[in-house]
Amino acid sequence: MAEGKVRSRRSRWTRRLFGGLGVFLLLVVGFVAWLVGTTAGGRVALSLVPGFLPDDLGLEVGEFSGRLWDRFEVEGLDLRLPTIQFEADRVAIDWRAAGMLRKRIHADGVVVDGLDVRVLEPATDSSAVTAESESESEPGSPPDELPFAISFDSVRVTDATLQMRDSVWVSNGRAVVRGTIDDFSLEFSGRAQAPDLPPAAVRLSGRGSSTAVHVDSLNAQALGGTLAATGDLSWWPVVSWDVEMRADTLRPAELMSEPGEWPGAVSLVGASTGRVLETGAVEIEATVDTLYGELRGESLAGRIEARLRGEDLVLPAARVAWGPARVSASGTAGTSLDLEFEAAAPELGLLLPGSEGRVAARGSATGPRDTPRVRASFEARDLALETIRVATAEGDVDLDLAGPLAATVLA
């Protein structure tokens, strides 16, 4: 009988144990169902997401509505990568969470309203990176560290802007993206705005991944002509680009205060590569292989090579011929100058409407940028500029802005 009591007691404990586990599992299932199936649960679940992201990815989520299980909306979203930040006024997602069981996330539709993309500058203490951290291997791309394969039928973006170095470069952007996070197609239209230039209507198509986009076609209407480009744009692990470009029949008159005095159009073929450095400075290499056209009734031709690193500009060669006029320059310009130049204008009125005469000069500019020393020799014939009249003048100039002026002039 004692043995029967022991067995009965064990049976009761076993039933209690399995009953407790069953209740616990029901609570877990109920809690998960609450997380993904209710608005309140979705808010709690999204608040936990940042803790599971890599250290160099940041996420902030605003007001949530809907169900994480199938369709939901977020009013206000901020996603920050090391070199770029995405902010959106509203994000609506239509998907099925069951795919996560197979480590797949597929969205039937995603709508992003009011997207603001900003190229970031590093924190002020970024120069304090240790030699050890600099020697570490380059971090993997974001999807390398994500636990799910991500795909989508359609991602639609409206009212997008792109900002770089406190300037709005793109506004009123609209985009449609289809594919997977590692291989998607992109169609974009918007208005581009570069500093000191009029806005241009832009259309772009290409293919991309989570780290870069290959631009199959970029076309812009600007300055009365067209701009076209193809190439690659990357934003991970740094912002960089490598593009080829062509401009046809641009009208410089639209940049002038008196456009009626500058009839004609200019075309060019060139290329540019560059990147945003860890210090926040921009490094650019640009080449205009062919510059041609007609301006104020005279043919225009030239070739320009330039490299920019932060504030330091290098001009390996810059040559422009405009009718009978010739201009060339080479050297460096940054915190200090080391430039050589040569110019010849047999018809000065071509360069300065309302003037007359012939002018030629050659020389150099060296020393600190704020107080350079300019040495030049010049020659002028039959010069007429506003109230100035000079039949003949030639001489040498040695102008040191940090010291006295020395000049020899024969007129």
C-alpha positions, 0 to 999 in steps of 0.5 A: 500500500505504501508503494501505491501511495508513492506512485500516486504522489509521483503521478500527481507531481508529474501531472502538475509539472506538465500542467504547469509547463502547459500553462507556461507555454500558453502564457508564452504563446499568448504573450507572443500573440499579444506582441504581434497581434495588438497595437499595444503589443507591437509598441512593446516589441518595437521598443525591444528591436534596437537591443538586437541590432549591431552596435553601429546601427541605430533605430528609433521608432515613433507612434505605432498602429496596427498589428506586427503580424500582418499590417502596421504603420509607424509615424516617425522612424529614424535609422542611423548607419555610420555614414548615412541617416534615414528619417521618415514621417510615416512608414506603412508595411503590409507583410506576413510574419509567418515567413520569419519561421523560415528566416525570410521576411517578405513585404507585399507593399511598403510605403514611406512618406517624407523620407529625409536622407542625410550623409553624416559627418563623423563625431568630433572625437573621431580622430581619437581612433586608436591604431589598434581599431584602425588595423581591424578588418573592415566591418561587414555590410548590414545584411551580413549581420541580419538574421533574415533574408528580406524581399519586397514586391514594392517599396514606394517612397514619396517626398524624399530629400537628400542632404549632404554637408548642410545643403539640400541636393535632392527634393520632392523625390519619388521612388519605386523599389522592387526585389530583395535587400541584396538585389533590387531595381530602382526608379527615381524622379525628383529635383536636384539642387546644387549650391549656387545652381538652379534646380534641375528635374532628375530621373534615375534608374538602376539596380542596387543592394544594401550597400550600393547602387549601380546607376544605369541611367541618370538624366537631368534637365538643367540650364536649358540642356540635358545632363546624363550619367552612369556609374556606381554610388556606395554608402557602406562602409563609406560614401563613394562614387565612380561615374561617367557623365555627359552634358549637352547644350547647357546655356551659361546665360542662365547663370549670368546677371545679364543673360542676353549678353551670353548667347550660345551653348556648351557641351562636355564629356567627363568622369568623376570619382570620390568619397567622403573621408572619415574626417568628414572632408570630401575627396574628388577626382574629376576630369572633363575630357572634352569641352566644346560648344559655341559662346557669344559666336565663338567656338569653345574647347578645352580639357580640365583635370582636378583633384579636391581633398577637403580644401586642397585643390590640385590642378594637373592641367586646365586648358580652355580655348575660346575663339582666339582667347587662351587660358591655362593653369596648373598647380595646387591651391589650398591653405597655401598656393602654388599656381602657374597661369597663362592667358591671352585675349586678343579680343578682350571684348569677348571676355568682358562685354563692352571692353576693347583691346588685347591683353596677355599675361603669365605668372604665378601665385604662391604662399599662404592663401590669405596673403599670397605673392603674385608675380606676373608679366603682362602686355596690353594694346589698345585697351578700353575698359569703361573710362580707362584708355591705354594705347600700349602697356607692358610690365612686371608685377610682384604683389606680396599681400603680406608686404609691399607692392613692386611693379614695373610698367611701361606705357 
